[in-house]
Amino acid sequence: MPTAVLPTIAIYDQKSRIKLVIVAVALLIGAATVIYTNLLVQRLSEREQQQIDLYAETQRYIINTEEESNLSFLYDEIIEANKTIPVIITDGDDNIIDARNVHVPEGASEEKTTRFLRDQINQMREQHPPIEIKIGAGLRNFLYYKESDLLTQLRLYPLVQLAIIGCLAVIAYFAFSYSRRAEQNRVWVGLAKETAHQLGTPLSSLVGWQQYLRDSERFKDEPIVEELGKDIRRLEIITERFSNIGSVPVLKDENILRVTENAISYLQSRVSRKVSFEVKTDLPTDTPAQVNVPLFDWVIENICKNAVDAMDGRGSITLHLRRPVRGNKDQIAIDITDTGKGISKSRMQRVFLPGYTTKKRGWGLGLALAKRIIENYHKGRLFVKWSEPGRGTTFRVILNG
C-alpha cells in the first residue's frame, strides 16, 4: 500500500533540512575562522621568534662589546622595547640573571619569587628550546622565552568563539523545539476543544430524539432505541476525551487489568470477527495504575485500530501486562502485539509524527495522539518495542503504578 505523507510531515522534513544547512554553514564559518586565525598565529609566532632571536643577539653583543656609544641605543631600542614577550636569562649554572615581562605575584618573598621563576622556566622550556648566548672564555648564558599573552589569547580566540557559537546554537535549537512544541500544543488543544464543541449540539439533539422514542408507544420497546443509547454514551465519552485535551486530566488509581479488558471488550464488538483479542497479565489481578480512563481507553483504541488496519482485518492482537525489566519497579508495561505487516526500521520514529499514515484514508493522528496522551498527560512512555516486516509489531505503553 502506498505511503501517504501529509503536508505537515513535508514541512517538518523541510525544517530538518534547513537546520542541517544552518549547521553546515555554521561549521563552515567556524572552520574558516579557525584556519584564518591559525594563519595569523603562525605569522605572529614567526615575528616573535625573529624578535627573540634579535633580543638574544643583542644580549650577546652588549656583553661582549666595549663600545659604549652603541650600548645605550641597543639597550633602549631592543632590550627595553620588548614589552610583551616573557623572557628569563640564566647563566651556565642555571642561576637566574634577569627576567622581563614575567608577572611575579605581588608581595611574593624572594624564595617564592625564585620558585615561581623556576616554574616559568619549565613552561618556557616546553614551548621553545632555550637560546644559547656565548659570552666568551667558554662562558655562556641561556635565554628562555614563551609566547606573549597576545599570541596565547589569539590561539584561544577561535576555540572560545566556537564555544560561544555552539552555546548559541544549542540555545536556538531548544528555543525552536520549545516553540514548535508549544505551537503544536496550541493546535492540538484548539482542534480538540473545537471538536468537543461541535459534537455538543448534535449530541444534545440525539439525546432528545432518544428520549422522544422512549416515550413513544410505537418505538419504546424497539431494540434500536437501546442501541441508539449506547452510541450516544459512546459519543459522550468521545466528547469528554476531546474536552480533556489541553486540560489537566485527573489521574486515579484504577485496576489496570479491568480497565484494559473493558477497552478491548468495547472494541472487539466493533471490528472484524476475523480479528481475535487476548489480554494476558503477569501481575496480580488487582494491580493499580495511575490513569485517566477515558483518555487511556482512547490510547488502546487507537493502537488496536491501527493494528487491525495493519492486518487487513484478519489476525490476532495480544495485550500483555507485566513489569518492565528496566526502570522503576512500580511501573507497568503493556505490550500490544499484532500479526500485521510490521514496520521497517526507517519508519519506526515517523509513525508517531502527526500526519504520517500508510492508509489511503485517514489523517494519521491516532498514534501521535496516543503518544501525547501517554507522555504528556500520564507521564509515561509509548514506543515501538519490536517490529519486523511481514511478522508484526509490538507497541509498549509504560504507566506509573
Order of alpha helices (4+ residues) and beta strands (2+ residues): beta-alpha-alpha-beta-beta-alpha-beta-beta-alpha-alpha-beta-alpha-beta-beta-alpha-beta-beta-beta-alpha-beta-beta
